Amino acid sequence: MNDTLSIIQNVFAECGIPQYADGEKGEKFAILFEELIAFNSITNVTAITECEDVALRHFADSLTAVDKIPVGASVIDVGCGGGFPTLPLAIVRPDLAITALDSTAKKLVFVESMAKKLSLDVKTLAARAEEIPECRESFDVATSRAVARMNLLTELCLPLVKVGGLFVAMKGASGREELAEAENGIVKLGGKVTDVDAFTLQSAGERVIITVEKISQTPPAYPRPWGKIKKKPL
């Protein structure tokens, strides 16, 4: 445990976020790593298993959007997979109420178990983002990381956000290119791009955090079924 914590602390320090690996937060990240590796040996949720790589590419990467989310927000993490960015965000931002959404229920088993073990304010929902009308325009913020290109992702996420809320897309080096593809769809779905934050995350490479404000209601016709979204992006 001490070796794990030391590695995580070193990675976070290199990324300029040492405060998120101090004290109880650091201990929770160490537990999260060890539980992730144990669970992954039974059910595959990640191909990244070395502690330093997990600390950088899952933990620190998940925290690149931490300052984009308003205090006390209700958040839906679309396509959370094994819990990223859900779990790291919940560890460092206990003021957030996070719903972890994924269509693969077996991955949510891990997310739910860690939420309980670490006393995190996280709920899980096994469903597709375009098939939960009961959640329409009910969250302050939607986040998503490594799920789909921006022109597809926008139609999955913006309908879930309240007017006045935010969609925070966590992208890699192709982020600006993807945004250009998605601009028409963002407007059509009631959004407006308010911030594009590009930077390098150590050896993990370029990251682009795109923030879209929901300025008007999404038309009732959206989101469409996934097949139509994928075949003909807005």
N, C-alpha and C positions, 0 to 999 in steps of 0.2 A: 504493500500500500504506500509506504514512504517513497519508494523508488518511483512509483506511478505518479504520485503527487508532485515530486520534484521535476519530472519530465514535463508534466502539464504546466507547472509554474514557469519553467524555462521557456516553453513555447509561447505562452501567453505574454511573457515579458518581451520576447522578441517581436511580438505582434503589437506591442504598445498597450496591452490591456492587463497588466499584472494584477490590478485590483479584483479581477473576476476569478482569480485562483487563490485568493487569500482566505484564511479561516474556514468557516463552514462551507463556503462556496467551493473552495478547492477540494475539500474532503468529498463533497457531492460529485464533483467531476471525476475524482479518482474512483469512487464507487461505480459511477456510470460506465467508466471505461472497463472495469473488471467484469461487471455484469453484462456489458455488451459482448465482450469476447466469449464469456461463458454461454450466453444465449446463442451466439452466432455459430457455435460448434454444433448446435442442434438444429437451429432454423436459420438459414442464411439471410441476413439483413444488410450485410456490408462486405465489400471485398477489401476494405481497408482495415488492417488488424494490428499493425505496429503502433505502439503507444504514441510516439512522436507524430506519426502520420494522422492518427485519429484526433489527437489534440489540435493539429493544424487544420486538417481538411474537413473535420466534422464539428469539433467544438468551436475553435476560433472563427472558422468560416461562418458558422451559424450565428455568431455574435456580431457580424459585420453590419447588421441592420438594427442592432439593439437600440441605438439612439434615434432611430427614425419612428419609433412607436410611442405614441403619447402615453402619459402616466394613467394607469388605471384602465387601460383599454381592454375590451373584449376582442380576442384575436382568433381567427381561424387559420390554421396552417394547412394549406391545400397540398395534398400529396406528400405527407410528412414522412413516409417510409418508416425507417426505424427510429424516428423521433428527432429529425434534424430539419429545421432549427427548433422545433418544439421544446425539447428537453433542455438544451443549453439556455434558451431564452427564459424558460420557467425558473431555472436555477438562479440566474442573475437578476431577473425582474419579477420578484414575487408579487408585485402589484398587478400583474397581468393575469387575466382569466383566459386560458388558451384551450381551444378545441382542436385536437389533432385529427385531421381528416385523411383517410386513405382507403382505397378500394380493396387493399389486401389485408384481410382481417388478422392474419398470423403475425404481421409486423406490428399491429396495434396491441397485440398481447404483450409484447416487450414494452411498448410505450406506457401502457396502463400499469404494468408491474413496477416500472421505474418511478412513475408518478406517485404511486403508493409508498414505495420504499423511501423515496426522497422527500415525501410530503410536499408535492408540487400541485399547484392549482391547474390541473390538466384533465380534460375529459377527452374521450376518444369517440370517433364516429366512423364506422365502416360503411362507406358509400362512395359514389362518384359525385364530384362537385356539381355536375350538371343535372343530377337526379335528386336534389334535396330542396324542393320548393318551400318546405317548412322553414328553411334557414335563409330564405331570400331577404336581402337587405336588413340583416339582423346583427351584423358585427361591425365594430369600429374599425377594425383592420383585418385585411387578408394578407398573409405572407405566403411565399412559395419559393422553393429552392430546388434547382435541378429536376424540373418536372417536364416542361415542354417549352417550345419556342414562344416568344412573347405574343405573337399574333394569335396563338391558340390559347395560351394561358390567361390572357385578359378576359376572354369570354367565360372562362371557368371561375375566375376570381371576382371580377367587378360586380356581378349580380348579387354576390353575398354580402357586399359592403353597404352600410347605411349612407345616405346622402350626407356629406360632410366628413365621411371616413376616408380611409386610405387603403390602397393596394400597394404593397411593398414587394417588388420582384427582385430576387437575389440572383444575379446573372454573372457569367464568366466573361471572357474576352469578347464574345460575340454580342454582348449586351446592347451596344449602340446600334449595331446592324439590325438586331431583332426589334429594337424600338422603332426604327424607321419603317419596318414592315407592319408594325402594329398601330401606328398613329391613327389611321382612319377608324380602326375598330375601337380604339380607346374613346374617341369622340362619340362614336355611335352608341357606345354602351354607357355614356354619361360621365366619362372621366376626363381629366386634364393632367398632363404631366407637370409636376411642380419641382422635381429635383432629379438630377442624374449625377450620381457620385461614383467616379471611377478612380481606382487605386490599385496598388499591387499588394497582395497578401503574401509576403515572404516568398518562399519557393512554390507556393500553390498557384502563383501567377496573378493575372489581372482579374479584378472583380468590378462589377458595375451594379450599383444598387439604384433601381429606378422606382421613384415614388410617384404614384398617381392618385390625385384627389378625386373623390366621387362628388361631382358638382350637380348632378341631376339624376333622377331615377332611371334605371335601366329599362328600356322598352320591354313589354311583356313577352315579346317573341324570343327573347334571349334569357338564358343560354339555350342553344339548340342541342339536339342529340349529338354525342361525340363524333359519330360518323360524318355528320354534316359539318361540324366544326373543322374537322381534320381535312375533309375534302375541299371545302371552300371557306378558308379563313376570311374574316371581315376585312 
